């Protein structure tokens, strides 16, 4: 497995803390990872997430609430969020 960058590690650490049933925006993740202007980079890091069971990247959405992409398909992302009772907590 390719070595993770320090930014990827920070992104994964942030995303692991998103509570079950809540979502956060890519911009929020980037800000919490210390790079507020790097929302796209946060999304790219999540697209390469080697730990999808541990790092729930499906809980990260666009700022407008749209789902955005998911490495395993948008349909699965939508279904996972439905199962979790996708909720209000977007910041």
N, C-alpha and C positions, 0 to 999 in steps of 0.2 A: 504494500500500500504506500502511496506517495505521502510524504511528510506534510502535515498540516501547517499552514502559515499561522502566524500569531493572530492575524485578523480572523481567520476561520475559527480558531480556538475560542476567541472572544465571542464571536457570533453564536457558536454552538452552546457556550456557557449561558449566554443571555436567553436563547430560545428554550433551553432545558428548564428555565424558570417560569415559562408561561404556563399558568394554571390550566388544568383540564377544563374544557368547555369555554375557554377564552381565546381570543385572537389578538394579535398585535400587527401593526403595519411594518413593512420593510424599513421605512424611515425610522421608526421607533427602535427597531433592532440595531440599525446602524448607529444611531445616537447612543444607545446604551453600550454599544461595543467600542465607543470612543471615536467614531468617525461619522459625525452627523450628516455629512454630504455624500455618504457612500451607500445609499439605499440599494442601488443597482449591484454594487459589489457584495452587499449582504445577501441579496437574492442569488447571485452567482455562487457564493459560498454554500448556501442552502441547497442549491441544485446539485452540488457535489457531496452532500451530506452522506458520509459512510456509515452513520449510526442512526438510521431513521426510527428505530424502535426507542432509542434513548433520547435523541434530539428531535422533538416533534415539529419538524419544519412545516407540516401541514397547517399549523396554527398561525402562520405568517401570511398576511394578505396585503393587497394594495391599500393605500391610504383612503381610497374612495369606497373600500369595502369589497371590491371585486376580488375574486379568489386568486388570480394570477396563476402562474404555472406551478407544476408539481412534477418531480422527476418520474413519478409512477402514474401520471395521468391525472388530469383535472377531475375526472369522474370519481376517482378514488379519494382525492383531496376533499371533494364535496361530501362524499359519503362518510369519511372519517369525522369531519366536522359535525355532520348531522348526528352521528352516533354519540359524539361527545356533548351534544346539546349546544353547539356553537353559540356563543353568547356575546354579551354586551361589551366586555372589557377592552375593546379596542382603544388604544391611546395614540 
